[in-house]
Amino acid sequence: MGASAQWQWVDKDGRKVFSDRPPPQDVPEKNILKQPHTLGRAAPAAAPASAAAAPASAPAAAAPQVSGKDKQLEDNKAKADAAEAAKKKAEEDRMARARADNCARAKRAKAALAPGQLVGHVNAQGERGYMDDATRAAELRRADEVIASDCR
């Protein structure tokens, strides 16, 4: 008898039992979680009539177990798909928040760069100064590009 010839059932106290022998006759069929594929549910000293019925019930018992494995595989696939969808949704939400933040910053920068206001900045040499019209126009174009791409 190999390792796959294992029985599994829930006893009257609600505990899972694993054995290489079939459960007692008082355990209902619905409480038997796993049984060997080649054996039906028959007592060790079963009558020949029970032995004849066992092969007929074995394929019927095997079909639900395969369906159970299929169901488990489908459940696992559904869980994986749900996790993938949740991960994708979280990434999309993060990107949407980043775009909204960039949009708000660009709008504030555009308002700060309005003509007629002096805008201070630090140049490449680390000196403080005021933005000239060309730099202001370049910064306005950049802010407009960000607004066009992120403020939808």
MIZA-58433 format. One line per 4 residues: for each residue x, z, y of C-alpha. Coordinates in pm, 1 decimal. Layout:
! MIZA-58433
X:Z:Y  ... .
//
This chain:
! MIZA-58433
0.0:0.0:0.0  159.9:-108.7:327.9  145.4:47.9:669.7  -148.4:-173.8:758.1 .
-357.2:-12.1:479.5  -458.6:272.6:709.0  -799.9:419.3:771.9  -898.7:567.8:1104.8 .
-1218.4:754.2:1176.3  -1369.3:1026.3:1392.1  -1459.3:1337.9:1194.6  -1758.7:1564.3:1251.9 .
-1557.9:1771.7:1504.1  -1479.2:1463.7:1714.8  -1110.5:1440.1:1615.8  -946.6:1112.5:1518.2 .
-823.7:1114.2:1160.3  -563.1:874.2:1019.3  -523.6:838.7:644.2  -428.2:598.4:367.9 .
-744.7:706.5:182.8  -1103.0:624.7:282.5  -1302.8:886.6:473.8  -1549.9:1113.9:294.9 .
-1893.6:971.2:223.4  -2055.8:1196.4:487.0  -1871.5:1010.6:770.2  -2114.3:752.2:915.8 .
-2006.2:388.1:926.7  -2014.2:389.0:1309.1  -1742.8:657.5:1318.6  -1497.6:447.9:1116.5 .
-1265.9:296.0:1376.0  -1026.3:108.4:1148.3  -1010.0:21.5:780.6  -780.7:-196.5:570.4 .
-873.5:-563.8:565.6  -861.5:-597.8:189.2  -1066.7:-293.3:106.5  -1429.9:-219.1:167.9 .
-1563.1:130.1:205.9  -1579.1:250.8:-149.3  -1509.5:589.8:-297.3  -1210.2:606.9:-531.5 .
-1441.3:652.8:-831.1  -1696.0:392.5:-721.3  -1924.1:216.1:-964.0  -1857.6:-154.6:-1048.2 .
-2167.0:-251.0:-845.3  -2007.0:-93.1:-538.3  -1683.6:-279.2:-610.8  -1875.1:-609.0:-615.5 .
-2036.3:-524.9:-281.8  -1702.1:-429.4:-126.6  -1557.0:-784.5:-107.2  -1879.5:-907.6:53.7 .
-1862.3:-635.1:319.0  -1488.1:-683.2:384.5  -1525.3:-1018.4:569.5  -1812.3:-872.8:770.8 .
-1596.6:-574.5:860.2  -1298.7:-796.8:940.3  -1493.5:-1015.6:1184.2  -1585.1:-730.3:1422.2 .
-1224.8:-607.8:1413.1  -1097.3:-950.8:1519.0  -1364.0:-953.0:1788.6  -1243.6:-607.4:1887.9 .
-889.7:-738.4:1923.6  -1019.2:-1040.1:2113.3  -1218.6:-808.2:2335.5  -912.5:-593.2:2389.5 .
-707.6:-901.5:2477.6  -981.7:-1019.2:2712.0  -997.0:-673.2:2870.0  -619.0:-668.9:2913.3 .
-628.5:-1018.7:3064.0  -912.8:-916.8:3295.4  -717.1:-608.5:3404.3  -406.4:-818.5:3466.1 .
-611.1:-1072.3:3664.1  -770.7:-791.8:3865.8  -430.0:-638.2:3936.2  -293.6:-978.0:4041.2 .
-594.9:-1034.5:4268.6  -556.7:-687.7:4420.1  -186.0:-748.2:4479.4  -260.9:-1084.4:4640.4 .
-535.6:-930.4:4856.2  -301.9:-649.7:4967.1  -36.0:-905.4:5062.8  -293.4:-1111.5:5255.7 .
-414.0:-797.6:5435.2  -56.2:-704.3:5525.4  6.7:-1054.1:5660.6  -319.7:-1046.2:5858.7 .
-220.6:-713.1:6017.8  124.0:-853.7:6104.6  -34.6:-1164.3:6262.4  -278.0:-948.4:6461.2 .
10.7:-730.4:6581.3  216.8:-1036.6:6679.6  -85.1:-1181.2:6860.7  -138.9:-863.2:7061.1 .
231.0:-845.6:7154.7  235.9:-1210.0:7262.8  -73.7:-1159.9:7479.7  84.9:-854.0:7645.3 .
409.2:-1047.2:7700.5  219.7:-1339.1:7854.3  35.0:-1102.9:8088.1  363.8:-938.1:8187.4 .
520.2:-1278.0:8260.0  246.6:-1376.0:8505.8  381.5:-1566.8:8807.2  445.3:-1367.2:9121.0 .
576.6:-1057.0:8940.5  940.5:-966.4:8906.2  1039.2:-920.9:8544.3  1359.0:-734.7:8466.3 .
1574.3:-810.8:8163.8  1921.4:-754.6:8025.6  2140.0:-1066.1:8001.7  2399.1:-1156.1:7736.1 .
2672.4:-961.5:7917.0  2456.7:-646.2:7918.0  2384.7:-663.4:8288.0  2041.6:-590.3:8427.6 .
1880.7:-858.2:8633.6  1558.7:-1040.7:8705.6  1420.6:-1333.9:8511.0  1449.6:-1668.6:8684.8 .
1171.0:-1929.3:8670.9  1329.2:-2129.4:8385.3  1367.0:-1821.8:8163.3  1014.7:-1710.3:8254.4 .
879.1:-2055.9:8159.0  1067.6:-2047.8:7826.2  932.5:-1700.6:7746.1  579.6:-1812.4:7839.9 .
610.3:-2113.9:7606.1  727.3:-1887.9:7324.7  439.6:-1645.4:7385.5  192.8:-1938.4:7390.5 .
332.9:-2065.2:7056.4  289.5:-1721.2:6897.6  -63.1:-1695.8:7037.7  -147.9:-2042.5:6902.6 .
-15.9:-1961.7:6554.9  -122.5:-1596.6:6513.1  -438.1:-1558.2:6724.0  -690.7:-1747.7:6513.7 .
//
